[in-house]
Amino acid sequence: MPVGTAATVKALTNEALEELGASIILANTYHLYLRPGHPLIHKLGGLHKFMSWPGAILTDSGGYQVFSLAALRKITDEGVTFRSHLDGSEHLLTPEKAAEIQLALGADIAMVLDECIETPAPRDKAETALVRTTLWAKRAREFFLVNEASFGGMRQWQFGIVQGATFADLRRESARQLLELDFPGYAVGGLAVGEPHAMTCEMAGEVTALLPPERPRYLMGVGRPEQLADYVALGIDMMDCVLPTRAARHACLYTSEGRVLIKNARYAEDQRPIDPRCECSVCKRYTRAYLRHLFAAGEISAAILASHHNVHFYLDIMRQIREAIEFGNVAKFSAEMQARYAAGPA
Ligand SMILES: [Zn+2]
């Protein structure tokens, strides 16, 4: 899922996203709650209509941004009190409030509020967060089931989020507790936040082994191109990441040969496309030399073209992984991808 923080995937129009074949995007509840506000979006017909996006949308709970962006956080069992990073105003985000905001936004998939903690976390802190995450998930589920019908009848799926930091037994316990709440889909949260990739995989694997395979399993906030197949091999169905668009804006292009840091002088006269094996409209038309020039000149089109290519590259990896699943060679695909990326920029 490309990330469309403020109801837009940075530097890409919805027309471009459609051309790229994006079927679902993510929008950030925290940002939309603060600006322009969920009541306005609800009044104007919901997020799909507001941003004119006919595809699927997933909204997060707002929790991750509250824990990472907002100031003066005070966490109690009731919820999280925080100050807006925009104007310093004080807000209380509760599990009920997060569910209510997302019902008002009207995305197809909504996430429950969970407690995000820093990794590595001491065990007692991870245990406390786990208890609170389940408590909040229960309250969010109850609120959702009671109030779902009063928000215009658009069917929304609410997902639970498994926590437990880097403790395998806590991860399993969190999954078991959430399974009792019977969510239509489950996410694995609090991973890929600095721990080694092997640890991310180990924890995700502990959880996917317990979650029902017929319901979507979503690993939040991952990952690098060469890691995606590993997660799929563990049973992960959905992922979101700001990396393709964020890296694009920082002149980092992902290719079948590895990363291309396009500002590098070696590309000044390079007449090849960003990725000779890429079939995106940017690679069909523009050269590395031109992209490098646009970045050097600080042109807006640099971000637009780079984002277009990177999102195509990510979505194409997922298409290739689906194909690899059909042929039973995901492990081979993953190994080849990792070897290319280990070799460094082309
Ligand atoms: Zn391309």
Residues whose N, C-alpha, C, O or C-beta is under 5 A from the ligand:
A	BS01	ZN	C278 C280 V282 C283 H309
